[in-house]
């Protein structure tokens, strides 16, 4: 039988990102309800804007973590090229 490695404990930043993602999850469920209820497009678009902003903020937190080296492999430094690649991924 193979044992699955235990993930490292979450950092304070990870906890904040998870909290933010859970809040976003609730916002997306709210969007689904709004559409099911036939709410006005204006209200739905405002909610979409809030979700997008919240996702951007969460992504930026993860990017900051990455840029500071916490997501690099042990002993490896994050290069400027790594940061540029991560920014491009985030900005899609």
N, C-alpha and C positions, 0 to 999 in steps of 0.2 A: 504494500500500500504506500502511495506517495503522499507526503505531507505538503500541504500548501503553506508557503511562507506567510508569516504574519506581517501585515503591512505596518510600517512605522507609525508611531502615534502622530495624530494630526497636530499641526502647528496652530497657533492662534489665528494666523491669516487663513489657513485652510478652513477653520471653524467659521470664520466670518464669511468666506466665499460660500460654504455650504448653507449657511443661514440665508444669505442673499439668494441663492439658487432655489431654496425652498419657498421663499417669498415670491420669486418669479414664477414658480410652478403654480402658486395660488392665483397669480395674476392671469396666467394662461388659462386656467380653469374658468376664471371670471370672464375672459374673452369668449370662451366656448359657450358659456351660459348666455352672454349678451347676444351672440348670434342666434342661439336657439330661441331666445325670447323675442327676436326681431327688433332689437334696440336700434336706435338711430345710428347711421354710419358715422356721424361726427363723434359720438361717444365711443364707438368701437375704435376709431382711428386714434383718439386720445389714449385709450388703453394700450393700443399697439405701440404708440410712441413711448409710453411708460415702460413697457416690457423691453423694448429695444434699448432704452437708456440703461435700464437695470442690467441687462446682459452685457452691454459695453463696459459698465463699471466693474462687473464681476470679472470679465476678461482682462481688464486692465490690472486688476489686483493679481491675477495669475501671471500676467506678463511681468509685473514688477518682481514677483517672487522668482520667476525664471531668470530675469536679468540679474538678480542678486546672487544667483548660483544655486539656489536651493533645489532646483529640479535637475541639475547636472548630475552626471554619474560621479560617484565618489572619486575624488582626486582629479577630476577633469574641471577645467575652468570654462566658463562661458565666454565665447569669443564674440567680438562685434558682429561677425557674420551670423552667429547663432541668434543674436538679438534681432537682427534685421529679418532673418527667416521667421522668427516667432511673431514679429510685428506684422509681417505679410500674411501669416496664417490668421492672425486675429482680425485683420482688416479685410481679408478675403478678397 
